[in-house]
Amino acid sequence: MPPDEERRSRADIGDQAQLVRERTAREAMLQVLSENGDQIERALQRLAQGTYGSCEDCGGAIPAERLEFKPEATRCVSCQEARERWGATGA
Ligand SMILES: [Zn+2]
């Protein structure tokens, strides 16, 4: 295989890998959106109402680092954990 050809096929493999990575990221994003769509919707509503960043259960402030990690969070960690223990995730 001439050097040119070889370089091109390696680039193709790189392109394929890139495509797979992009598709995987998109599917992961869609998965997150379909699972958390309601919660993201509520987070956006709270943003519009000016109550974003306070827990919808206890009214306490949600730590900024939690919002940074999970921008759709509408509850503080302890209320969310309590919900999850009761099996009512995202409800
Ligand atoms: Zn709370």
PDB file of the backbone (N, CA, C, O) and the ligand in Angstrom, with CONECT records:
HET     ZN  A 101       1
ATOM      1  N   MET A   1       0.856  -1.204   0.000  1.00  0.00           N
ATOM      2  CA  MET A   1       0.000   0.000   0.000  1.00  0.00           C
ATOM      3  C   MET A   1       0.884   1.243   0.000  1.00  0.00           C
ATOM      4  O   MET A   1       1.732   1.393   0.880  1.00  0.00           O
ATOM      5  N   PRO A   2       0.700   2.141  -0.976  1.00  0.00           N
ATOM      6  CA  PRO A   2       1.509   3.379  -0.989  1.00  0.00           C
ATOM      7  C   PRO A   2       1.236   4.198   0.279  1.00  0.00           C
ATOM      8  O   PRO A   2       0.144   4.157   0.845  1.00  0.00           O
ATOM      9  N   PRO A   3       2.261   4.938   0.703  1.00  0.00           N
ATOM     10  CA  PRO A   3       2.128   5.685   1.978  1.00  0.00           C
ATOM     11  C   PRO A   3       0.884   6.565   2.029  1.00  0.00           C
ATOM     12  O   PRO A   3       0.244   6.708   3.070  1.00  0.00           O
ATOM     13  N   ASP A   4       0.557   7.154   0.870  1.00  0.00           N
ATOM     14  CA  ASP A   4      -0.620   8.029   0.821  1.00  0.00           C
ATOM     15  C   ASP A   4      -1.896   7.285   1.187  1.00  0.00           C
ATOM     16  O   ASP A   4      -2.702   7.745   1.995  1.00  0.00           O
ATOM     17  N   GLU A   5      -2.052   6.119   0.565  1.00  0.00           N
ATOM     18  CA  GLU A   5      -3.227   5.286   0.811  1.00  0.00           C
ATOM     19  C   GLU A   5      -3.327   4.920   2.287  1.00  0.00           C
ATOM     20  O   GLU A   5      -4.394   4.975   2.898  1.00  0.00           O
ATOM     21  N   GLU A   6      -2.165   4.541   2.838  1.00  0.00           N
ATOM     22  CA  GLU A   6      -2.174   4.106   4.223  1.00  0.00           C
ATOM     23  C   GLU A   6      -2.620   5.243   5.140  1.00  0.00           C
ATOM     24  O   GLU A   6      -3.411   5.044   6.061  1.00  0.00           O
ATOM     25  N   ARG A   7      -2.104   6.420   4.873  1.00  0.00           N
ATOM     26  CA  ARG A   7      -2.485   7.563   5.692  1.00  0.00           C
ATOM     27  C   ARG A   7      -3.990   7.805   5.613  1.00  0.00           C
ATOM     28  O   ARG A   7      -4.652   8.092   6.611  1.00  0.00           O
ATOM     29  N   ARG A   8      -4.507   7.678   4.384  1.00  0.00           N
ATOM     30  CA  ARG A   8      -5.922   7.949   4.203  1.00  0.00           C
ATOM     31  C   ARG A   8      -6.773   6.930   4.973  1.00  0.00           C
ATOM     32  O   ARG A   8      -7.749   7.296   5.628  1.00  0.00           O
ATOM     33  N   SER A   9      -6.390   5.647   4.886  1.00  0.00           N
ATOM     34  CA  SER A   9      -7.238   4.667   5.563  1.00  0.00           C
ATOM     35  C   SER A   9      -7.166   4.843   7.080  1.00  0.00           C
ATOM     36  O   SER A   9      -8.141   4.589   7.786  1.00  0.00           O
ATOM     37  N   ARG A  10      -6.014   5.276   7.572  1.00  0.00           N
ATOM     38  CA  ARG A  10      -5.942   5.557   9.020  1.00  0.00           C
ATOM     39  C   ARG A  10      -6.850   6.724   9.385  1.00  0.00           C
ATOM     40  O   ARG A  10      -7.504   6.725  10.428  1.00  0.00           O
ATOM     41  N   ALA A  11      -6.874   7.714   8.502  1.00  0.00           N
ATOM     42  CA  ALA A  11      -7.757   8.865   8.754  1.00  0.00           C
ATOM     43  C   ALA A  11      -9.205   8.397   8.751  1.00  0.00           C
ATOM     44  O   ALA A  11     -10.015   8.861   9.553  1.00  0.00           O
ATOM     45  N   ASP A  12      -9.530   7.473   7.843  1.00  0.00           N
ATOM     46  CA  ASP A  12     -10.898   6.948   7.800  1.00  0.00           C
ATOM     47  C   ASP A  12     -11.266   6.290   9.112  1.00  0.00           C
ATOM     48  O   ASP A  12     -12.356   6.493   9.648  1.00  0.00           O
ATOM     49  N   ILE A  13     -10.339   5.500   9.615  1.00  0.00           N
ATOM     50  CA  ILE A  13     -10.610   4.833  10.890  1.00  0.00           C
ATOM     51  C   ILE A  13     -10.833   5.876  11.989  1.00  0.00           C
ATOM     52  O   ILE A  13     -11.719   5.732  12.831  1.00  0.00           O
ATOM     53  N   GLY A  14     -10.018   6.916  11.962  1.00  0.00           N
ATOM     54  CA  GLY A  14     -10.187   7.999  12.927  1.00  0.00           C
ATOM     55  C   GLY A  14     -11.547   8.640  12.784  1.00  0.00           C
ATOM     56  O   GLY A  14     -12.206   8.928  13.783  1.00  0.00           O
ATOM     57  N   ASP A  15     -11.983   8.872  11.542  1.00  0.00           N
ATOM     58  CA  ASP A  15     -13.303   9.469  11.305  1.00  0.00           C
ATOM     59  C   ASP A  15     -14.404   8.572  11.840  1.00  0.00           C
ATOM     60  O   ASP A  15     -15.358   9.039  12.462  1.00  0.00           O
ATOM     61  N   GLN A  16     -14.261   7.282  11.592  1.00  0.00           N
ATOM     62  CA  GLN A  16     -15.267   6.336  12.078  1.00  0.00           C
ATOM     63  C   GLN A  16     -15.370   6.387  13.599  1.00  0.00           C
ATOM     64  O   GLN A  16     -16.460   6.430  14.169  1.00  0.00           O
ATOM     65  N   ALA A  17     -14.203   6.381  14.234  1.00  0.00           N
ATOM     66  CA  ALA A  17     -14.189   6.417  15.696  1.00  0.00           C
ATOM     67  C   ALA A  17     -14.861   7.690  16.196  1.00  0.00           C
ATOM     68  O   ALA A  17     -15.616   7.673  17.169  1.00  0.00           O
ATOM     69  N   GLN A  18     -14.573   8.786  15.517  1.00  0.00           N
ATOM     70  CA  GLN A  18     -15.174  10.071  15.876  1.00  0.00           C
ATOM     71  C   GLN A  18     -16.690  10.006  15.722  1.00  0.00           C
ATOM     72  O   GLN A  18     -17.431  10.473  16.587  1.00  0.00           O
ATOM     73  N   LEU A  19     -17.143   9.422  14.615  1.00  0.00           N
ATOM     74  CA  LEU A  19     -18.591   9.297  14.380  1.00  0.00           C
ATOM     75  C   LEU A  19     -19.246   8.467  15.471  1.00  0.00           C
ATOM     76  O   LEU A  19     -20.303   8.825  15.991  1.00  0.00           O
ATOM     77  N   VAL A  20     -18.610   7.361  15.809  1.00  0.00           N
ATOM     78  CA  VAL A  20     -19.164   6.495  16.847  1.00  0.00           C
ATOM     79  C   VAL A  20     -19.246   7.251  18.166  1.00  0.00           C
ATOM     80  O   VAL A  20     -20.245   7.177  18.882  1.00  0.00           O
ATOM     81  N   ARG A  21     -18.163   7.989  18.477  1.00  0.00           N
ATOM     82  CA  ARG A  21     -18.170   8.749  19.725  1.00  0.00           C
ATOM     83  C   ARG A  21     -19.291   9.786  19.734  1.00  0.00           C
ATOM     84  O   ARG A  21     -19.984   9.962  20.736  1.00  0.00           O
ATOM     85  N   GLU A  22     -19.456  10.471  18.595  1.00  0.00           N
ATOM     86  CA  GLU A  22     -20.500  11.497  18.534  1.00  0.00           C
ATOM     87  C   GLU A  22     -21.882  10.876  18.661  1.00  0.00           C
ATOM     88  O   GLU A  22     -22.757  11.417  19.337  1.00  0.00           O
ATOM     89  N   ARG A  23     -22.072   9.717  17.995  1.00  0.00           N
ATOM     90  CA  ARG A  23     -23.377   9.080  18.044  1.00  0.00           C
ATOM     91  C   ARG A  23     -23.670   8.607  19.465  1.00  0.00           C
ATOM     92  O   ARG A  23     -24.788   8.744  19.962  1.00  0.00           O
ATOM     93  N   THR A  24     -22.647   8.050  20.107  1.00  0.00           N
ATOM     94  CA  THR A  24     -22.822   7.582  21.476  1.00  0.00           C
ATOM     95  C   THR A  24     -23.185   8.738  22.401  1.00  0.00           C
ATOM     96  O   THR A  24     -24.069   8.617  23.250  1.00  0.00           O
ATOM     97  N   ALA A  25     -22.499   9.848  22.227  1.00  0.00           N
ATOM     98  CA  ALA A  25     -22.777  11.015  23.067  1.00  0.00           C
ATOM     99  C   ALA A  25     -24.199  11.507  22.827  1.00  0.00           C
ATOM    100  O   ALA A  25     -24.895  11.891  23.767  1.00  0.00           O
ATOM    101  N   ARG A  26     -24.631  11.495  21.557  1.00  0.00           N
ATOM    102  CA  ARG A  26     -25.981  11.967  21.240  1.00  0.00           C
ATOM    103  C   ARG A  26     -27.028  11.032  21.844  1.00  0.00           C
ATOM    104  O   ARG A  26     -28.037  11.480  22.389  1.00  0.00           O
ATOM    105  N   GLU A  27     -26.772   9.729  21.737  1.00  0.00           N
ATOM    106  CA  GLU A  27     -27.727   8.772  22.304  1.00  0.00           C
ATOM    107  C   GLU A  27     -27.796   8.898  23.820  1.00  0.00           C
ATOM    108  O   GLU A  27     -28.866   8.808  24.420  1.00  0.00           O
ATOM    109  N   ALA A  28     -26.632   9.109  24.422  1.00  0.00           N
ATOM    110  CA  ALA A  28     -26.607   9.289  25.875  1.00  0.00           C
ATOM    111  C   ALA A  28     -27.395  10.535  26.257  1.00  0.00           C
ATOM    112  O   ALA A  28     -28.128  10.535  27.245  1.00  0.00           O
ATOM    113  N   MET A  29     -27.240  11.589  25.473  1.00  0.00           N
ATOM    114  CA  MET A  29     -27.953  12.843  25.726  1.00  0.00           C
ATOM    115  C   MET A  29     -29.459  12.641  25.598  1.00  0.00           C
ATOM    116  O   MET A  29     -30.231  13.111  26.433  1.00  0.00           O
ATOM    117  N   LEU A  30     -29.870  11.932  24.536  1.00  0.00           N
ATOM    118  CA  LEU A  30     -31.299  11.669  24.339  1.00  0.00           C
ATOM    119  C   LEU A  30     -31.856  10.831  25.475  1.00  0.00           C
ATOM    120  O   LEU A  30     -32.973  11.049  25.942  1.00  0.00           O
ATOM    121  N   GLN A  31     -31.054   9.869  25.911  1.00  0.00           N
ATOM    122  CA  GLN A  31     -31.454   9.019  27.028  1.00  0.00           C
ATOM    123  C   GLN A  31     -31.700   9.864  28.273  1.00  0.00           C
ATOM    124  O   GLN A  31     -32.720   9.725  28.947  1.00  0.00           O
ATOM    125  N   VAL A  32     -30.747  10.735  28.559  1.00  0.00           N
ATOM    126  CA  VAL A  32     -30.867  11.618  29.725  1.00  0.00           C
ATOM    127  C   VAL A  32     -32.103  12.498  29.584  1.00  0.00           C
ATOM    128  O   VAL A  32     -32.859  12.676  30.539  1.00  0.00           O
ATOM    129  N   LEU A  33     -32.305  13.048  28.382  1.00  0.00           N
ATOM    130  CA  LEU A  33     -33.444  13.941  28.172  1.00  0.00           C
ATOM    131  C   LEU A  33     -34.761  13.204  28.321  1.00  0.00           C
ATOM    132  O   LEU A  33     -35.712  13.746  28.885  1.00  0.00           O
ATOM    133  N   SER A  34     -34.835  11.963  27.819  1.00  0.00           N
ATOM    134  CA  SER A  34     -36.108  11.255  27.921  1.00  0.00           C
ATOM    135  C   SER A  34     -36.367  10.817  29.358  1.00  0.00           C
ATOM    136  O   SER A  34     -37.517  10.748  29.792  1.00  0.00           O
ATOM    137  N   GLU A  35     -35.307  10.524  30.089  1.00  0.00           N
ATOM    138  CA  GLU A  35     -35.494  10.131  31.487  1.00  0.00           C
ATOM    139  C   GLU A  35     -35.769  11.326  32.389  1.00  0.00           C
ATOM    140  O   GLU A  35     -36.560  11.252  33.329  1.00  0.00           O
ATOM    141  N   ASN A  36     -35.090  12.439  32.075  1.00  0.00           N
ATOM    142  CA  ASN A  36     -35.166  13.592  32.965  1.00  0.00           C
ATOM    143  C   ASN A  36     -35.941  14.746  32.358  1.00  0.00           C
ATOM    144  O   ASN A  36     -35.920  15.858  32.885  1.00  0.00           O
ATOM    145  N   GLY A  37     -36.626  14.486  31.254  1.00  0.00           N
ATOM    146  CA  GLY A  37     -37.320  15.556  30.546  1.00  0.00           C
ATOM    147  C   GLY A  37     -38.240  16.340  31.449  1.00  0.00           C
ATOM    148  O   GLY A  37     -38.226  17.571  31.431  1.00  0.00           O
ATOM    149  N   ASP A  38     -39.052  15.638  32.253  1.00  0.00           N
ATOM    150  CA  ASP A  38     -39.983  16.311  33.155  1.00  0.00           C
ATOM    151  C   ASP A  38     -39.235  17.176  34.147  1.00  0.00           C
ATOM    152  O   ASP A  38     -39.632  18.303  34.447  1.00  0.00           O
ATOM    153  N   GLN A  39     -38.139  16.621  34.652  1.00  0.00           N
ATOM    154  CA  GLN A  39     -37.393  17.346  35.672  1.00  0.00           C
ATOM    155  C   GLN A  39     -36.715  18.580  35.083  1.00  0.00           C
ATOM    156  O   GLN A  39     -36.663  19.638  35.711  1.00  0.00           O
ATOM    157  N   ILE A  40     -36.194  18.421  33.859  1.00  0.00           N
ATOM    158  CA  ILE A  40     -35.572  19.571  33.197  1.00  0.00           C
ATOM    159  C   ILE A  40     -36.627  20.646  32.966  1.00  0.00           C
ATOM    160  O   ILE A  40     -36.379  21.836  33.160  1.00  0.00           O
ATOM    161  N   GLU A  41     -37.809  20.199  32.548  1.00  0.00           N
ATOM    162  CA  GLU A  41     -38.938  21.121  32.351  1.00  0.00           C
ATOM    163  C   GLU A  41     -39.243  21.895  33.640  1.00  0.00           C
ATOM    164  O   GLU A  41     -39.428  23.112  33.619  1.00  0.00           O
ATOM    165  N   ARG A  42     -39.292  21.167  34.756  1.00  0.00           N
ATOM    166  CA  ARG A  42     -39.570  21.824  36.039  1.00  0.00           C
ATOM    167  C   ARG A  42     -38.452  22.771  36.441  1.00  0.00           C
ATOM    168  O   ARG A  42     -38.694  23.856  36.970  1.00  0.00           O
ATOM    169  N   ALA A  43     -37.213  22.337  36.176  1.00  0.00           N
ATOM    170  CA  ALA A  43     -36.076  23.210  36.494  1.00  0.00           C
ATOM    171  C   ALA A  43     -36.186  24.511  35.702  1.00  0.00           C
ATOM    172  O   ALA A  43     -35.913  25.590  36.229  1.00  0.00           O
ATOM    173  N   LEU A  44     -36.587  24.405  34.434  1.00  0.00           N
ATOM    174  CA  LEU A  44     -36.730  25.601  33.605  1.00  0.00           C
ATOM    175  C   LEU A  44     -37.879  26.482  34.110  1.00  0.00           C
ATOM    176  O   LEU A  44     -37.769  27.708  34.109  1.00  0.00           O
ATOM    177  N   GLN A  45     -38.966  25.862  34.538  1.00  0.00           N
ATOM    178  CA  GLN A  45     -40.087  26.622  35.106  1.00  0.00           C
ATOM    179  C   GLN A  45     -39.646  27.376  36.347  1.00  0.00           C
ATOM    180  O   GLN A  45     -39.992  28.541  36.546  1.00  0.00           O
ATOM    181  N   ARG A  46     -38.871  26.684  37.180  1.00  0.00           N
ATOM    182  CA  ARG A  46     -38.408  27.309  38.419  1.00  0.00           C
ATOM    183  C   ARG A  46     -37.454  28.452  38.111  1.00  0.00           C
ATOM    184  O   ARG A  46     -37.430  29.466  38.808  1.00  0.00           O
ATOM    185  N   LEU A  47     -36.671  28.272  37.062  1.00  0.00           N
ATOM    186  CA  LEU A  47     -35.769  29.338  36.626  1.00  0.00           C
ATOM    187  C   LEU A  47     -36.605  30.564  36.241  1.00  0.00           C
ATOM    188  O   LEU A  47     -36.270  31.695  36.593  1.00  0.00           O
ATOM    189  N   ALA A  48     -37.704  30.315  35.507  1.00  0.00           N
ATOM    190  CA  ALA A  48     -38.580  31.406  35.068  1.00  0.00           C
ATOM    191  C   ALA A  48     -39.259  32.070  36.269  1.00  0.00           C
ATOM    192  O   ALA A  48     -39.482  33.281  36.265  1.00  0.00           O
ATOM    193  N   GLN A  49     -39.586  31.282  37.291  1.00  0.00           N
ATOM    194  CA  GLN A  49     -40.269  31.811  38.471  1.00  0.00           C
ATOM    195  C   GLN A  49     -39.313  32.437  39.480  1.00  0.00           C
ATOM    196  O   GLN A  49     -39.737  33.061  40.453  1.00  0.00           O
ATOM    197  N   GLY A  50     -38.035  32.262  39.237  1.00  0.00           N
ATOM    198  CA  GLY A  50     -37.042  32.795  40.157  1.00  0.00           C
ATOM    199  C   GLY A  50     -36.843  31.939  41.391  1.00  0.00           C
ATOM    200  O   GLY A  50     -36.245  32.388  42.370  1.00  0.00           O
ATOM    201  N   THR A  51     -37.349  30.687  41.355  1.00  0.00           N
ATOM    202  CA  THR A  51     -37.165  29.799  42.502  1.00  0.00           C
ATOM    203  C   THR A  51     -36.133  28.727  42.209  1.00  0.00           C
ATOM    204  O   THR A  51     -35.920  27.818  43.011  1.00  0.00           O
ATOM    205  N   TYR A  52     -35.492  28.840  41.051  1.00  0.00           N
ATOM    206  CA  TYR A  52     -34.464  27.874  40.698  1.00  0.00           C
ATOM    207  C   TYR A  52     -33.332  27.933  41.714  1.00  0.00           C
ATOM    208  O   TYR A  52     -32.885  29.016  42.093  1.00  0.00           O
ATOM    209  N   GLY A  53     -32.865  26.751  42.160  1.00  0.00           N
ATOM    210  CA  GLY A  53     -31.755  26.724  43.099  1.00  0.00           C
ATOM    211  C   GLY A  53     -32.220  26.552  44.527  1.00  0.00           C
ATOM    212  O   GLY A  53     -31.403  26.405  45.436  1.00  0.00           O
ATOM    213  N   SER A  54     -33.554  26.570  44.738  1.00  0.00           N
ATOM    214  CA  SER A  54     -34.029  26.212  46.074  1.00  0.00           C
ATOM    215  C   SER A  54     -34.822  24.905  45.973  1.00  0.00           C
ATOM    216  O   SER A  54     -35.515  24.648  44.989  1.00  0.00           O
ATOM    217  N   CYS A  55     -34.699  24.101  47.011  1.00  0.00           N
ATOM    218  CA  CYS A  55     -35.294  22.771  47.023  1.00  0.00           C
ATOM    219  C   CYS A  55     -36.823  22.853  46.988  1.00  0.00           C
ATOM    220  O   CYS A  55     -37.422  23.604  47.758  1.00  0.00           O
ATOM    221  N   GLU A  56     -37.454  22.082  46.094  1.00  0.00           N
ATOM    222  CA  GLU A  56     -38.914  22.165  45.990  1.00  0.00           C
ATOM    223  C   GLU A  56     -39.604  21.410  47.128  1.00  0.00           C
ATOM    224  O   GLU A  56     -40.818  21.531  47.295  1.00  0.00           O
ATOM    225  N   ASP A  57     -38.864  20.648  47.899  1.00  0.00           N
ATOM    226  CA  ASP A  57     -39.471  19.958  49.037  1.00  0.00           C
ATOM    227  C   ASP A  57     -39.303  20.741  50.337  1.00  0.00           C
ATOM    228  O   ASP A  57     -40.287  21.021  51.022  1.00  0.00           O
ATOM    229  N   CYS A  58     -38.064  21.096  50.683  1.00  0.00           N
ATOM    230  CA  CYS A  58     -37.830  21.756  51.970  1.00  0.00           C
ATOM    231  C   CYS A  58     -37.588  23.260  51.811  1.00  0.00           C
ATOM    232  O   CYS A  58     -37.555  23.989  52.803  1.00  0.00           O
ATOM    233  N   GLY A  59     -37.421  23.725  50.573  1.00  0.00           N
ATOM    234  CA  GLY A  59     -37.226  25.155  50.349  1.00  0.00           C
ATOM    235  C   GLY A  59     -35.811  25.635  50.615  1.00  0.00           C
ATOM    236  O   GLY A  59     -35.505  26.814  50.434  1.00  0.00           O
ATOM    237  N   GLY A  60     -34.949  24.724  51.045  1.00  0.00           N
ATOM    238  CA  GLY A  60     -33.568  25.092  51.318  1.00  0.00           C
ATOM    239  C   GLY A  60     -32.789  25.310  50.033  1.00  0.00           C
ATOM    240  O   GLY A  60     -33.212  24.885  48.957  1.00  0.00           O
ATOM    241  N   ALA A  61     -31.653  25.973  50.155  1.00  0.00           N
ATOM    242  CA  ALA A  61     -30.827  26.242  48.979  1.00  0.00           C
ATOM    243  C   ALA A  61     -30.157  24.958  48.503  1.00  0.00           C
ATOM    244  O   ALA A  61     -29.643  24.176  49.304  1.00  0.00           O
ATOM    245  N   ILE A  62     -30.170  24.754  47.193  1.00  0.00           N
ATOM    246  CA  ILE A  62     -29.431  23.646  46.610  1.00  0.00           C
ATOM    247  C   ILE A  62     -28.003  24.137  46.362  1.00  0.00           C
ATOM    248  O   ILE A  62     -27.811  25.156  45.698  1.00  0.00           O
ATOM    249  N   PRO A  63     -27.001  23.429  46.884  1.00  0.00           N
ATOM    250  CA  PRO A  63     -25.622  23.902  46.728  1.00  0.00           C
ATOM    251  C   PRO A  63     -25.251  24.105  45.257  1.00  0.00           C
ATOM    252  O   PRO A  63     -25.625  23.315  44.391  1.00  0.00           O
ATOM    253  N   ALA A  64     -24.509  25.179  44.999  1.00  0.00           N
ATOM    254  CA  ALA A  64     -24.129  25.521  43.627  1.00  0.00           C
ATOM    255  C   ALA A  64     -23.397  24.382  42.937  1.00  0.00           C
ATOM    256  O   ALA A  64     -23.561  24.159  41.738  1.00  0.00           O
ATOM    257  N   GLU A  65     -22.576  23.653  43.718  1.00  0.00           N
ATOM    258  CA  GLU A  65     -21.822  22.583  43.067  1.00  0.00           C
ATOM    259  C   GLU A  65     -22.738  21.437  42.644  1.00  0.00           C
ATOM    260  O   GLU A  65     -22.442  20.713  41.693  1.00  0.00           O
ATOM    261  N   ARG A  66     -23.853  21.280  43.359  1.00  0.00           N
ATOM    262  CA  ARG A  66     -24.834  20.274  42.941  1.00  0.00           C
ATOM    263  C   ARG A  66     -25.510  20.707  41.636  1.00  0.00           C
ATOM    264  O   ARG A  66     -25.708  19.892  40.736  1.00  0.00           O
ATOM    265  N   LEU A  67     -25.857  21.971  41.541  1.00  0.00           N
ATOM    266  CA  LEU A  67     -26.497  22.479  40.327  1.00  0.00           C
ATOM    267  C   LEU A  67     -25.547  22.431  39.135  1.00  0.00           C
ATOM    268  O   LEU A  67     -25.954  22.229  37.990  1.00  0.00           O
ATOM    269  N   GLU A  68     -24.273  22.622  39.444  1.00  0.00           N
ATOM    270  CA  GLU A  68     -23.295  22.569  38.370  1.00  0.00           C
ATOM    271  C   GLU A  68     -23.195  21.146  37.821  1.00  0.00           C
ATOM    272  O   GLU A  68     -23.072  20.927  36.616  1.00  0.00           O
ATOM    273  N   PHE A  69     -23.251  20.191  38.744  1.00  0.00           N
ATOM    274  CA  PHE A  69     -23.144  18.782  38.379  1.00  0.00           C
ATOM    275  C   PHE A  69     -24.453  18.281  37.791  1.00  0.00           C
ATOM    276  O   PHE A  69     -24.460  17.428  36.904  1.00  0.00           O
ATOM    277  N   LYS A  70     -25.555  18.813  38.287  1.00  0.00           N
ATOM    278  CA  LYS A  70     -26.879  18.314  37.909  1.00  0.00           C
ATOM    279  C   LYS A  70     -27.822  19.509  37.779  1.00  0.00           C
ATOM    280  O   LYS A  70     -28.619  19.787  38.675  1.00  0.00           O
ATOM    281  N   PRO A  71     -27.719  20.213  36.646  1.00  0.00           N
ATOM    282  CA  PRO A  71     -28.456  21.484  36.507  1.00  0.00           C
ATOM    283  C   PRO A  71     -29.970  21.323  36.606  1.00  0.00           C
ATOM    284  O   PRO A  71     -30.673  22.286  36.911  1.00  0.00           O
ATOM    285  N   GLU A  72     -30.479  20.116  36.352  1.00  0.00           N
ATOM    286  CA  GLU A  72     -31.929  19.905  36.400  1.00  0.00           C
ATOM    287  C   GLU A  72     -32.418  19.583  37.804  1.00  0.00           C
ATOM    288  O   GLU A  72     -33.609  19.353  38.013  1.00  0.00           O
ATOM    289  N   ALA A  73     -31.486  19.565  38.786  1.00  0.00           N
ATOM    290  CA  ALA A  73     -31.884  19.231  40.148  1.00  0.00           C
ATOM    291  C   ALA A  73     -32.905  20.237  40.672  1.00  0.00           C
ATOM    292  O   ALA A  73     -32.707  21.446  40.555  1.00  0.00           O
ATOM    293  N   THR A  74     -33.984  19.742  41.243  1.00  0.00           N
ATOM    294  CA  THR A  74     -34.987  20.630  41.830  1.00  0.00           C
ATOM    295  C   THR A  74     -35.124  20.378  43.321  1.00  0.00           C
ATOM    296  O   THR A  74     -35.990  20.953  43.981  1.00  0.00           O
ATOM    297  N   ARG A  75     -34.252  19.501  43.856  1.00  0.00           N
ATOM    298  CA  ARG A  75     -34.271  19.214  45.286  1.00  0.00           C
ATOM    299  C   ARG A  75     -32.843  19.199  45.824  1.00  0.00           C
ATOM    300  O   ARG A  75     -31.895  18.947  45.080  1.00  0.00           O
ATOM    301  N   CYS A  76     -32.699  19.468  47.105  1.00  0.00           N
ATOM    302  CA  CYS A  76     -31.392  19.345  47.729  1.00  0.00           C
ATOM    303  C   CYS A  76     -31.049  17.859  47.855  1.00  0.00           C
ATOM    304  O   CYS A  76     -31.906  16.993  47.679  1.00  0.00           O
ATOM    305  N   VAL A  77     -29.800  17.587  48.156  1.00  0.00           N
ATOM    306  CA  VAL A  77     -29.334  16.207  48.166  1.00  0.00           C
ATOM    307  C   VAL A  77     -30.142  15.347  49.136  1.00  0.00           C
ATOM    308  O   VAL A  77     -30.520  14.225  48.799  1.00  0.00           O
ATOM    309  N   SER A  78     -30.411  15.865  50.342  1.00  0.00           N
ATOM    310  CA  SER A  78     -31.073  15.012  51.332  1.00  0.00           C
ATOM    311  C   SER A  78     -32.519  14.728  50.931  1.00  0.00           C
ATOM    312  O   SER A  78     -32.992  13.608  51.128  1.00  0.00           O
ATOM    313  N   CYS A  79     -33.233  15.704  50.376  1.00  0.00           N
ATOM    314  CA  CYS A  79     -34.605  15.447  49.925  1.00  0.00           C
ATOM    315  C   CYS A  79     -34.617  14.486  48.743  1.00  0.00           C
ATOM    316  O   CYS A  79     -35.478  13.610  48.658  1.00  0.00           O
ATOM    317  N   GLN A  80     -33.648  14.651  47.820  1.00  0.00           N
ATOM    318  CA  GLN A  80     -33.588  13.760  46.667  1.00  0.00           C
ATOM    319  C   GLN A  80     -33.306  12.333  47.120  1.00  0.00           C
ATOM    320  O   GLN A  80     -33.900  11.380  46.615  1.00  0.00           O
ATOM    321  N   GLU A  81     -32.390  12.199  48.082  1.00  0.00           N
ATOM    322  CA  GLU A  81     -32.065  10.865  48.591  1.00  0.00           C
ATOM    323  C   GLU A  81     -33.260  10.244  49.289  1.00  0.00           C
ATOM    324  O   GLU A  81     -33.506   9.044  49.167  1.00  0.00           O
ATOM    325  N   ALA A  82     -33.998  11.060  50.018  1.00  0.00           N
ATOM    326  CA  ALA A  82     -35.197  10.563  50.687  1.00  0.00           C
ATOM    327  C   ALA A  82     -36.194  10.055  49.649  1.00  0.00           C
ATOM    328  O   ALA A  82     -36.788   8.988  49.812  1.00  0.00           O
ATOM    329  N   ARG A  83     -36.372  10.838  48.569  1.00  0.00           N
ATOM    330  CA  ARG A  83     -37.264  10.422  47.475  1.00  0.00           C
ATOM    331  C   ARG A  83     -36.830   9.095  46.888  1.00  0.00           C
ATOM    332  O   ARG A  83     -37.642   8.196  46.674  1.00  0.00           O
ATOM    333  N   GLU A  84     -35.518   8.987  46.629  1.00  0.00           N
ATOM    334  CA  GLU A  84     -35.011   7.784  45.989  1.00  0.00           C
ATOM    335  C   GLU A  84     -35.172   6.575  46.884  1.00  0.00           C
ATOM    336  O   GLU A  84     -35.419   5.466  46.410  1.00  0.00           O
ATOM    337  N   ARG A  85     -35.030   6.798  48.193  1.00  0.00           N
ATOM    338  CA  ARG A  85     -35.239   5.693  49.127  1.00  0.00           C
ATOM    339  C   ARG A  85     -36.670   5.192  49.071  1.00  0.00           C
ATOM    340  O   ARG A  85     -36.932   3.998  49.223  1.00  0.00           O
ATOM    341  N   TRP A  86     -37.590   6.117  48.851  1.00  0.00           N
ATOM    342  CA  TRP A  86     -38.995   5.734  48.785  1.00  0.00           C
ATOM    343  C   TRP A  86     -39.402   5.280  47.391  1.00  0.00           C
ATOM    344  O   TRP A  86     -40.566   4.961  47.151  1.00  0.00           O
ATOM    345  N   GLY A  87     -38.438   5.252  46.468  1.00  0.00           N
ATOM    346  CA  GLY A  87     -38.708   4.723  45.138  1.00  0.00           C
ATOM    347  C   GLY A  87     -39.546   5.655  44.273  1.00  0.00           C
ATOM    348  O   GLY A  87     -40.230   5.206  43.354  1.00  0.00           O
ATOM    349  N   ALA A  88     -39.493   6.942  44.563  1.00  0.00           N
ATOM    350  CA  ALA A  88     -40.268   7.907  43.775  1.00  0.00           C
ATOM    351  C   ALA A  88     -39.319   8.835  43.042  1.00  0.00           C
ATOM    352  O   ALA A  88     -39.449  10.055  43.144  1.00  0.00           O
ATOM    353  N   THR A  89     -38.374   8.283  42.309  1.00  0.00           N
ATOM    354  CA  THR A  89     -37.364   9.091  41.619  1.00  0.00           C
ATOM    355  C   THR A  89     -38.012   9.973  40.566  1.00  0.00           C
ATOM    356  O   THR A  89     -38.836   9.526  39.769  1.00  0.00           O
ATOM    357  N   GLY A  90     -37.623  11.219  40.585  1.00  0.00           N
ATOM    358  CA  GLY A  90     -38.066  12.156  39.564  1.00  0.00           C
ATOM    359  C   GLY A  90     -39.519  12.549  39.698  1.00  0.00           C
ATOM    360  O   GLY A  90     -40.008  13.340  38.892  1.00  0.00           O
ATOM    361  N   ALA A  91     -40.230  12.027  40.687  1.00  0.00           N
ATOM    362  CA  ALA A  91     -41.644  12.345  40.805  1.00  0.00           C
ATOM    363  C   ALA A  91     -41.837  13.594  41.659  1.00  0.00           C
ATOM    364  O   ALA A  91     -42.970  14.025  41.876  1.00  0.00           O
TER     365      ALA A  91
HETATM  366 ZN    ZN A 101     -34.633  19.745  50.452  1.00  0.00          ZN2+
END
